[in-house]
Each structure stands twice: as structure tokens, then as C-alpha cells.
Amino acid sequence: MASNAAGARKRQAGGERQPQALPRPGVLPQTLARGAIPSLDGIRAVSVAIVFFAHAGLSDAIAGGFGVTIFFFLSGFLITTLFIREWRDTGRIHIGKFYVRRFLRLSPPLFFTLGLGYLLVWLGFADGEFDTLAVLSQFFYFHNYYLAAYPDAGSVVVGLQPLWSLSVEEHFYLLFPLIFLLFTRGKVGVVHILALLVAIVAWRYVRWQVLLDTEWTIYISTDTRFDSILFGCLLALLERDGAAGRILPADNRRMTVVLCGALLVLALSILARDLTFRSTLRYTVQGAALMVVFHYAVTRPDYWLFRPLNLGWVKTIGLYSYSIYLAHYVIIRILQKHGWFEGDAALFIAAAAIISIGYAAFLWHVIEAIPRRLRHRFA
């Protein structure tokens, strides 16, 4: 008993340092503290537009993969910001409710689109081929590794290949809440996030140079693309106590210079043709540059470059973006299969866009209405 008491006194005196939980964040930037985050719906709209136009026949001029990278970054930033809010307001993170919200958000549009796509293939209206493993990979979110293992296989419905990215996000949702819990307890810090980002780009080099993986495999694998989401998480953590605001200038003149520099870096990363760079360092460069763009987009939505992102119709497209992403390529491939609007590229793109937006609006207002109300109960 005496030795235990002495040990306790020694620890109290500083002889043994016990891990301490981090204090809850104080004042978040005003635009991040409550409610909808400015510009995010507009950024979603831009991202899905990039992917759509690339798939609609403009891939030589538009890098569709960059649109997916933006989606990844946005997902990490948003989820981490919501975690920070919950931690600030309640002192805890309810992981169970988080997973329920994710299921209610992602699954209804996905399952409806998959079912409709399978029906169209069965009727002969859409191209595709049924494969049990492919179907399971789509429902249970390992379609990216299915496509990596069977690169010549289809996605059951021609046009559902973009579902690989949902697998990456779902794997992220399984892992990051645990990382964030460790962060709140002071066992993981920003330096550990940075170390993980370095480890991932190093792993890409190993897979490219040593294991001789293809650019496509590295592009779709969770273990090589996780950092595209993690960069968004890092920005949210830096916004937590204003660190991002202290690092990046706030006055308009210097902000414009830094922002233009980040946009130039993004453009050069897209234009670069070197295969080693494209499969390794490209995602790191883009993630770092997107941190600058996102910081200003959400904290300075009044800046002329970001005002269009907050227009009503642009935000509406952003709300529909998930369902547009799910269905647009199937719609494009069906139009191509039947030769509709063939010979008029502008009319073809317009028709595909209208059908995609109309389908997404139906899902948002009909299929997602009840799950959306249920999701709010778990907020």
C-alpha cells in the first residue's frame, strides 16, 4: 500500500507522464462552426461536371480522374469537420450513429441504381454481363479490388465502373473514425497524419517501381489512394484551432498570389505526362494544392472566384452530385449503344446531362426522402 501511494505521488509530481486527452476545440472559423459549409456543394457540382464531361467524350481535354480526387478530398474534409463539431459540442464521437448516417446516405441511391441497372441489362436495354463476384463487390464495397484483380472483367452493367471510388471511401469510413478517436485522446497528432501521408506516397513508389503495378491499379486501390481523402482530413484538423488561417495569408493580395500558385500546381499536375509521376507523386501534389483551394473556398466564399460555387442552382447540382455520379456513365453508354443523338456531340452531351440530372432529382426527392429524414435523427 505504501509503495502504491508513493508511486501515485511520483506520478503526480511528474515522475511518469500520463497521456492526456486533447482539449476540445475552441472557436472554429465562423464559416465552419455551424450549419452548411460554404462552397462545398458548389465544389461537388464542379467535381461531378469534370467526371461527366470526361466520360461524355471530352477526356482528351478534361481529366475526369481529377474530379474523383476532389471528391475524395471533400469527403475527408467534411467528415472530419463534422467530427470536430460533434467533439466540440458533446465531448465524444458516436461512431455507431456515424455508420448509420453513412448507410442511410449512400445505400438507398446505390441499391436503387444497381437494381435498375441490372434490370436494364436483363431486358437487353443496357450492355452488361452478370457475374456473382462482381455483384457482391458492388454491394459490399470491394469493387475497386475486384477491378484490380480482374482488369478485363466488366462491372455487371457497362457504365458502373466509377463505383470503384465508393469502395475507397467506404474503406476510409471504416478506418478514420478510429484514427480521430485517437486524435481526441492525444495519442495521434498532426505529425502522425503527415507521416502517414509520406508513407502512402512511398508505398505507391514501391508498388510502381518494385511490384510493377499498373497505373490503373494504383489509381483505384484503397491503399494507394487513401491519402487523397486524408489530405482533406488534415486541412480540417488544421482549421480546428485556426492553424490553417495562420499559415495561409488572409489579405486579398497575398491570398490571390497563393491561390493562383495552387491552381497552377494543379494544372501542371494534370498536364504532366511522366508515368512515374502520375502513379506516385501526383496525388500528393494535388492533395497539398487542394488544401489551399479548399481553405479559401470555405473561409472566403465571398471572394470572386468562389461566389459562383454558392449560387442556388450550382448548389442544387451539388446536392444531386452523388446520384449523378452513380448513373451518368450508364446513361451515356445506353445512349451510345442505341445511337441516339449520334453525330451531334453537343446534343448528345446535353441529352445525357438532362437525363442524369433528372434521374438524380428523382432519387433525391423520392427515393432518398425517407432515409434523409431518418438520417437527421442520428445527427
FIVO-319236 format. One line per 10 residues: number of its first residue (from 1); their letters; for each residue x, y, z of C-alpha. Coordinates in pm, whole numbers, plus 50000, padded with zeros to 5 digits. Example, Ala and Ser with C-alpha at 12.3 -4.5 7.8 and 13.67 -1.06 7.14 Angstrom:
1> as> 51230 49550 50780 ~ 51367 49894 50714 $
END
This chain:
1> masnaagark> 50000 50000 50000 ~ 50279 50238 50089 ~ 50462 50168 49765 ~ 50142 50228 49568 ~ 50090 50560 49742 ~ 50448 50657 49673 ~ 50406 50565 49309 ~ 50096 50777 49286 ~ 50278 51074 49444 ~ 50566 51025 49199 $
11> rqaggerqpq> 50331 51029 48901 ~ 50156 51337 49036 ~ 50494 51506 49075 ~ 50569 51440 48712 ~ 50782 51128 48752 ~ 50558 50944 48497 ~ 50376 51140 48231 ~ 50032 51006 48160 ~ 49875 51060 47816 ~ 49625 51343 47828 $
21> alprpgvlpq> 49327 51393 47604 ~ 49347 51699 47386 ~ 49124 51987 47488 ~ 48817 52023 47281 ~ 48847 52279 47001 ~ 48755 52630 47091 ~ 48634 52871 46827 ~ 48623 52722 46480 ~ 48634 52958 46182 ~ 48289 53113 46158 $
31> tlargaipsl> 48207 52953 45823 ~ 48287 52607 45963 ~ 48132 52635 46308 ~ 47767 52565 46231 ~ 47533 52461 45953 ~ 47618 52402 45590 ~ 47979 52473 45495 ~ 48008 52735 45219 ~ 48120 52630 44871 ~ 48118 52255 44937 $
41> dgiravsvai> 47802 52188 44737 ~ 47941 52403 44458 ~ 48268 52209 44464 ~ 48066 51888 44439 ~ 47896 52028 44132 ~ 48230 52114 43972 ~ 48369 51770 44054 ~ 48080 51576 43905 ~ 48086 51803 43598 ~ 48453 51719 43543 $
51> vffahaglsd> 48380 51345 43562 ~ 48068 51374 43347 ~ 48227 51568 43062 ~ 48528 51336 43058 ~ 48301 51033 43022 ~ 48084 51212 42766 ~ 48370 51221 42516 ~ 48589 51511 42628 ~ 48851 51308 42815 ~ 49129 51442 42592 $
61> aiaggfgvti> 49062 51792 42725 ~ 48923 51717 43072 ~ 49091 51496 43334 ~ 48800 51301 43479 ~ 49021 51139 43744 ~ 49091 51479 43897 ~ 48720 51518 43962 ~ 48732 51197 44168 ~ 49035 51326 44360 ~ 48838 51640 44452 $
71> ffflsgflit> 48550 51422 44572 ~ 48792 51227 44791 ~ 48942 51541 44942 ~ 48598 51690 45007 ~ 48481 51372 45178 ~ 48774 51372 45419 ~ 48737 51742 45494 ~ 48362 51723 45555 ~ 48364 51411 45772 ~ 48648 51542 45987 $
81> tlfirewrdt> 48481 51883 46027 ~ 48159 51713 46140 ~ 48357 51501 46386 ~ 48521 51815 46524 ~ 48180 51978 46570 ~ 48045 51672 46750 ~ 48354 51650 46969 ~ 48333 52024 47049 ~ 47962 52012 47136 ~ 47936 51678 47318 $
91> grihigkfyv> 48288 51578 47418 ~ 48258 51245 47238 ~ 48226 51080 46896 ~ 47935 50841 46850 ~ 48076 50604 46589 ~ 47761 50388 46576 ~ 47544 50682 46476 ~ 47806 50785 46222 ~ 47785 50449 46046 ~ 47405 50459 46048 $
101> rrflrlsppl> 47414 50806 45886 ~ 47661 50687 45621 ~ 47444 50386 45538 ~ 47129 50596 45508 ~ 47311 50847 45288 ~ 47495 50617 45049 ~ 47297 50296 45023 ~ 46946 50392 44902 ~ 47064 50566 44579 ~ 47328 50298 44523 $
111> fftlglgyll> 47097 50000 44571 ~ 46823 50156 44358 ~ 47069 50236 44078 ~ 47220 49887 44091 ~ 46879 49722 44080 ~ 46764 49939 43790 ~ 47089 49878 43604 ~ 47063 49501 43645 ~ 46703 49517 43519 ~ 46807 49713 43210 $
121> vwlgfadgef> 47076 49455 43131 ~ 46828 49170 43175 ~ 46587 49344 42937 ~ 46867 49396 42684 ~ 46836 49773 42703 ~ 47184 49817 42853 ~ 47501 49621 42792 ~ 47648 49406 43064 ~ 47712 49057 43191 ~ 47613 48910 43525 $
131> dtlavlsqff> 47889 48781 43749 ~ 47823 48685 44110 ~ 48154 48813 44243 ~ 48114 49145 44060 ~ 47766 49192 44205 ~ 47891 49114 44556 ~ 48181 49357 44511 ~ 47937 49636 44430 ~ 47706 49571 44724 ~ 47985 49515 44975 $
141> yfhnyylaay> 48224 49786 44859 ~ 48525 49599 44728 ~ 48464 49673 44361 ~ 48796 49855 44331 ~ 48994 49545 44424 ~ 48768 49331 44206 ~ 48853 49550 43906 ~ 49221 49542 44003 ~ 49220 49161 44023 ~ 49014 49118 43706 $
151> pdagsvvvgl> 49105 49415 43484 ~ 48932 49262 43181 ~ 48610 49192 43369 ~ 48306 49413 43346 ~ 48103 49588 43615 ~ 47784 49384 43551 ~ 47632 49694 43389 ~ 47852 49877 43141 ~ 47899 50223 43289 ~ 47913 50125 43657 $
161> qplwslsvee> 48293 50125 43665 ~ 48301 50452 43867 ~ 48173 50254 44166 ~ 48536 50170 44245 ~ 48567 50507 44417 ~ 48283 50426 44659 ~ 48488 50132 44780 ~ 48780 50360 44861 ~ 48552 50594 45056 ~ 48386 50310 45248 $
171> hfyllfplif> 48724 50170 45349 ~ 48814 50520 45469 ~ 48494 50539 45674 ~ 48589 50214 45846 ~ 48935 50336 45946 ~ 48934 50710 46002 ~ 48683 50735 46290 ~ 48922 50523 46495 ~ 49213 50749 46399 ~ 49011 51054 46500 $
181> llftrgkvgv> 48927 50899 46838 ~ 49299 50853 46897 ~ 49347 51216 46794 ~ 49095 51338 47053 ~ 49279 51136 47321 ~ 49612 51290 47236 ~ 49762 50966 47105 ~ 49768 51078 46741 ~ 49860 51425 46623 ~ 49903 51617 46301 $
191> vhilallvai> 50262 51494 46279 ~ 50134 51136 46265 ~ 49893 51228 45983 ~ 50185 51380 45794 ~ 50391 51067 45850 ~ 50108 50854 45714 ~ 50082 51074 45405 ~ 50455 51025 45343 ~ 50422 50650 45397 ~ 50142 50624 45140 $
201> vawryvrwqv> 50335 50802 44865 ~ 50636 50583 44947 ~ 50412 50277 44915 ~ 50297 50398 44575 ~ 50662 50411 44465 ~ 50707 50053 44587 ~ 50402 49931 44402 ~ 50503 50113 44085 ~ 50878 50056 44079 ~ 50918 49725 44263 $
211> lldtewtiyi> 50589 49538 44232 ~ 50536 49678 43878 ~ 50167 49753 43929 ~ 49981 49933 43654 ~ 49873 50297 43665 ~ 49509 50181 43670 ~ 49563 49951 43970 ~ 49735 50226 44168 ~ 49461 50471 44067 ~ 49177 50258 44210 $
221> stdtrfdsil> 49334 50081 44511 ~ 49246 50198 44859 ~ 49598 50153 44995 ~ 49737 50385 44726 ~ 49454 50643 44717 ~ 49369 50676 45085 ~ 49581 50989 45110 ~ 49356 51179 44867 ~ 49094 51164 45144 ~ 49346 51208 45424 $
231> fgcllaller> 49463 51545 45288 ~ 49107 51670 45339 ~ 49115 51537 45696 ~ 49444 51716 45757 ~ 49302 52050 45641 ~ 49003 52013 45874 ~ 49237 51941 46166 ~ 49444 52249 46079 ~ 49125 52458 46065 ~ 49031 52330 46410 $
241> dgaagrilpa> 49221 52594 46607 ~ 49295 52835 46324 ~ 49635 52688 46226 ~ 49544 52694 45856 ~ 49447 53059 45885 ~ 49781 53141 46043 ~ 49976 52955 45776 ~ 49790 53095 45475 ~ 49765 53474 45424 ~ 49431 53643 45474 $
251> dnrrmtvvlc> 49476 53972 45287 ~ 49338 53972 44933 ~ 49662 54046 44753 ~ 49873 53769 44904 ~ 49576 53533 44906 ~ 49537 53579 44531 ~ 49905 53503 44475 ~ 49895 53188 44688 ~ 49566 53073 44535 ~ 49689 53126 44178 $
261> gallvlalsi> 50003 52932 44268 ~ 49796 52640 44395 ~ 49578 52641 44083 ~ 49890 52648 43864 ~ 50031 52349 44052 ~ 49705 52161 43998 ~ 49709 52241 43626 ~ 50069 52126 43588 ~ 49997 51805 43779 ~ 49714 51727 43538 $
271> lardltfrst> 49918 51810 43227 ~ 50224 51609 43337 ~ 50272 51301 43118 ~ 50551 51124 43306 ~ 50406 50787 43408 ~ 50609 50757 43729 ~ 50491 51098 43848 ~ 50131 51020 43753 ~ 50128 50699 43954 ~ 50320 50820 44258 $
281> lrytvqgaal> 50372 51185 44344 ~ 50076 51329 44150 ~ 49818 51258 44420 ~ 50041 51406 44689 ~ 50096 51727 44491 ~ 49726 51757 44417 ~ 49630 51697 44779 ~ 49864 51968 44905 ~ 49739 52218 44646 ~ 49376 52137 44718 $
291> mvvfhyavtr> 49434 52224 45084 ~ 49498 52583 44975 ~ 49198 52597 44742 ~ 48957 52443 44993 ~ 49074 52665 45278 ~ 48990 52980 45088 ~ 48674 52835 44931 ~ 48516 52762 45270 ~ 48654 53057 45470 ~ 48630 53321 45196 $
301> pdywlfrpln> 48317 53228 44996 ~ 48270 53599 44917 ~ 48590 53601 44707 ~ 48504 53647 44339 ~ 48640 53306 44237 ~ 48420 53121 44485 ~ 48097 53320 44460 ~ 47967 53107 44169 ~ 48006 52796 44384 ~ 47739 52933 44617 $
311> lgwvktigly> 47475 53013 44356 ~ 47145 52835 44416 ~ 47139 52623 44102 ~ 47503 52524 44142 ~ 47440 52411 44500 ~ 47140 52209 44378 ~ 47359 52025 44129 ~ 47596 51964 44419 ~ 47314 51807 44622 ~ 47238 51578 44328 $
321> sysiylahyv> 47605 51505 44256 ~ 47624 51166 44427 ~ 47335 51023 44226 ~ 47459 51188 43908 ~ 47794 51023 43968 ~ 47632 50683 44017 ~ 47422 50687 43700 ~ 47571 50927 43445 ~ 47810 50684 43276 ~ 47543 50416 43244 $
331> iirilqkhgw> 47318 50673 43080 ~ 47597 50779 42845 ~ 47670 50419 42746 ~ 47300 50345 42684 ~ 47271 50648 42457 ~ 47580 50532 42270 ~ 47451 50174 42243 ~ 47129 50282 42075 ~ 47291 50552 41861 ~ 47071 50828 41995 $
341> fegdaalfia> 47190 51180 41908 ~ 47477 51023 41713 ~ 47663 51276 41501 ~ 47577 51577 41718 ~ 47819 51586 42011 ~ 47666 51894 42173 ~ 47314 51750 42161 ~ 47440 51415 42290 ~ 47611 51575 42590 ~ 47308 51794 42662 $
351> aaaiisigya> 47072 51495 42650 ~ 47297 51287 42876 ~ 47325 51575 43124 ~ 46949 51639 43134 ~ 46868 51270 43186 ~ 47137 51236 43454 ~ 47017 51542 43646 ~ 46653 51435 43611 ~ 46732 51088 43742 ~ 46930 51234 44034 $
361> aflwhvieai> 46645 51474 44117 ~ 46404 51178 44127 ~ 46631 50991 44365 ~ 46681 51296 44588 ~ 46313 51388 44619 ~ 46158 51038 44614 ~ 46397 50754 44695 ~ 46613 50947 44943 ~ 46336 51144 45115 ~ 46259 50898 45395 $
371> prrlrhrfa> 46622 50790 45457 ~ 46717 51158 45471 ~ 46463 51224 45747 ~ 46584 50918 45935 ~ 46943 51031 45897 ~ 46868 51360 46070 ~ 46752 51168 46377 ~ 47104 51032 46414 ~ 47273 51371 46372 $
END
